[in-house]
Amino acid sequence: MQTTLYGTASHVAIRGLKNLEAILDKAVANAEARKIDMAVLLNSRLAPDMFPLIRQVQIACDFAKGPMARLSGTENPKFEDTETTVPELKARIAKTLEFVRSIPEASFAGGEDRDIEIRAGDLVIQSKGLPYLLHMAQPNFYFHLSMVYAILRHNGVDVGKRDFIGQA
């Protein structure tokens, strides 16, 4: 099997988002069993200066769809960050998965060398496609997925490494 930019970007995004859905389902079941308001978990964070779980899910979705858009030369859809419940977060994940799956592999032709520019406030990040995917997009995607996992684990939700990695 040959590794491709498209396969790397799309398969990582799809697998990670599906695992994220399953982890959120476990969190809901755990909260119900323990009679904990799910809003408490959704607004939990590991440290006072970190984003809460809700924002971690939103950013993970952004780092799944962003590379697909940028590397294919497709417009990156803007999702409003208004989710406050698990069903709303799962709808965002579903919308992200739909977008990721909608990008044709052929649109990634030349994506490795495509000029990528990202603006974050007054910061401008410039990169070629492959380094962007491998050194910025995917590490950020995994970071935010890890934070969801860590926040839930810290709050007593029974999730483990297999939940994070998922099925092969």
C-alpha positions as CSV (number, residue, x, y, z in Angstrom):
1,M,0.0,0.0,0.0
2,Q,1.3,3.4,-0.9
3,T,1.0,6.2,1.6
4,T,-0.7,9.3,0.1
5,L,-1.4,12.8,1.3
6,Y,-5.1,12.3,0.9
7,G,-5.1,8.9,2.6
8,T,-3.1,10.2,5.5
9,A,-5.3,13.3,6.0
10,S,-8.6,11.7,5.5
11,H,-8.1,8.4,7.3
12,V,-6.6,10.0,10.4
13,A,-9.5,12.5,10.5
14,I,-12.2,9.9,10.0
15,R,-10.8,7.4,12.5
16,G,-10.2,10.1,15.2
17,L,-13.6,11.6,14.8
18,K,-15.4,8.3,15.0
19,N,-13.4,7.5,18.2
20,L,-14.3,10.9,19.5
21,E,-18.0,10.1,19.0
22,A,-17.6,6.8,20.9
23,I,-15.8,8.5,23.7
24,L,-18.6,11.1,24.1
25,D,-21.1,8.2,24.2
26,K,-19.2,6.7,27.0
27,A,-19.1,10.0,28.8
28,V,-22.9,10.3,28.6
29,A,-23.5,6.8,29.9
30,N,-21.0,7.4,32.7
31,A,-22.7,10.7,33.7
32,E,-26.1,9.1,33.7
33,A,-24.9,6.2,35.8
34,R,-23.3,8.5,38.3
35,K,-26.1,11.0,38.2
36,I,-23.7,13.8,37.1
37,D,-25.0,16.7,35.0
38,M,-23.3,16.3,31.6
39,A,-22.8,20.1,31.5
40,V,-20.3,19.7,34.3
41,L,-18.1,17.3,32.2
42,L,-18.6,19.4,29.0
43,N,-17.2,22.5,30.8
44,S,-14.4,20.7,32.7
45,R,-10.8,21.4,32.0
46,L,-7.5,20.1,33.2
47,A,-6.1,23.5,34.2
48,P,-7.6,26.9,34.6
49,D,-5.8,28.3,31.5
50,M,-6.9,25.4,29.2
51,F,-10.0,25.2,27.1
52,P,-12.9,23.1,28.4
53,L,-14.0,19.9,26.8
54,I,-16.5,21.5,24.5
55,R,-13.9,23.7,22.9
56,Q,-11.5,20.8,22.6
57,V,-14.1,18.9,20.5
58,Q,-14.7,22.0,18.4
59,I,-11.0,22.5,17.7
60,A,-10.5,18.8,17.0
61,C,-13.2,19.1,14.3
62,D,-11.5,22.2,12.9
63,F,-8.2,20.3,12.6
64,A,-9.9,17.5,10.8
65,K,-11.7,19.7,8.2
66,G,-9.0,22.4,7.8
67,P,-6.3,20.1,6.3
68,M,-8.8,18.5,4.0
69,A,-9.8,22.0,2.7
70,R,-6.4,23.5,2.5
71,L,-4.6,20.6,0.9
72,S,-7.3,20.1,-1.7
73,G,-7.7,23.8,-2.5
74,T,-11.3,23.7,-1.3
75,E,-13.0,26.4,0.8
76,N,-12.8,25.6,4.5
77,P,-16.3,25.6,5.8
78,K,-16.8,27.9,8.8
79,F,-18.6,26.2,11.8
80,E,-19.9,28.5,14.5
81,D,-18.7,27.5,17.9
82,T,-22.1,27.4,19.6
83,E,-22.4,23.8,20.8
84,T,-23.3,23.4,24.4
85,T,-24.6,19.7,24.5
86,V,-23.3,16.3,23.5
87,P,-26.0,16.0,20.7
88,E,-24.8,19.4,19.3
89,L,-21.1,18.3,19.5
90,K,-22.0,15.0,17.8
91,A,-23.8,16.9,15.1
92,R,-20.7,19.0,14.6
93,I,-18.6,15.8,14.3
94,A,-21.1,14.4,11.8
95,K,-20.9,17.6,9.8
96,T,-17.1,17.4,9.9
97,L,-17.1,13.8,8.8
98,E,-19.5,14.6,5.9
99,F,-17.1,17.3,4.7
100,V,-14.0,15.2,5.1
101,R,-15.7,12.4,3.1
102,S,-16.9,14.8,0.4
103,I,-13.4,15.8,-0.7
104,P,-12.3,13.8,-3.8
105,E,-8.8,12.2,-3.7
106,A,-8.0,13.8,-7.1
107,S,-8.3,17.3,-5.6
108,F,-5.2,16.5,-3.5
109,A,-3.0,16.4,-6.6
110,G,0.0,18.6,-5.8
111,G,-1.1,19.2,-2.3
112,E,2.3,18.2,-0.8
113,D,3.8,21.4,-2.4
114,R,0.7,23.6,-2.1
115,D,1.4,26.9,-0.3
116,I,-0.5,27.0,3.0
117,E,-1.1,30.2,4.9
118,I,-3.0,30.4,8.1
119,R,-3.8,33.5,10.0
120,A,-4.3,33.3,13.8
121,G,-4.8,36.8,15.0
122,D,-1.7,38.8,14.1
123,L,0.3,35.6,13.5
124,V,0.7,34.3,9.9
125,I,1.9,30.7,9.5
126,Q,3.2,29.7,6.1
127,S,4.1,26.2,5.0
128,K,4.1,23.8,2.2
129,G,1.3,21.2,2.3
130,L,3.1,18.1,3.5
131,P,4.9,19.8,6.4
132,Y,1.7,21.6,7.3
133,L,-0.2,18.3,7.6
134,L,2.6,16.3,9.4
135,H,4.0,19.0,11.7
136,M,1.0,21.3,12.4
137,A,-2.4,19.9,11.5
138,Q,-2.2,16.3,12.7
139,P,-0.3,17.1,15.9
140,N,-3.0,19.6,16.8
141,F,-5.8,17.2,15.9
142,Y,-4.3,14.5,18.2
143,F,-3.6,17.0,20.9
144,H,-7.2,18.2,21.1
145,L,-8.5,14.6,20.9
146,S,-6.1,13.7,23.7
147,M,-7.4,16.6,25.8
148,V,-11.0,15.3,25.5
149,Y,-9.8,11.9,26.6
150,A,-7.8,13.3,29.5
151,I,-10.5,15.6,30.7
152,L,-13.0,12.7,30.8
153,R,-10.5,10.3,32.3
154,H,-9.6,12.9,35.0
155,N,-13.3,13.2,35.8
156,G,-13.8,9.4,36.3
157,V,-15.1,8.4,32.9
158,D,-14.0,4.8,32.2
159,V,-12.1,5.4,29.0
160,G,-8.8,3.8,28.1
161,K,-6.2,3.7,25.4
162,R,-8.3,1.4,23.2
163,D,-11.1,4.0,23.2
164,F,-8.6,6.6,22.0
165,I,-7.0,4.5,19.4
166,G,-10.2,2.7,18.3
167,Q,-10.6,-0.3,16.0
168,A,-8.0,-0.9,13.3
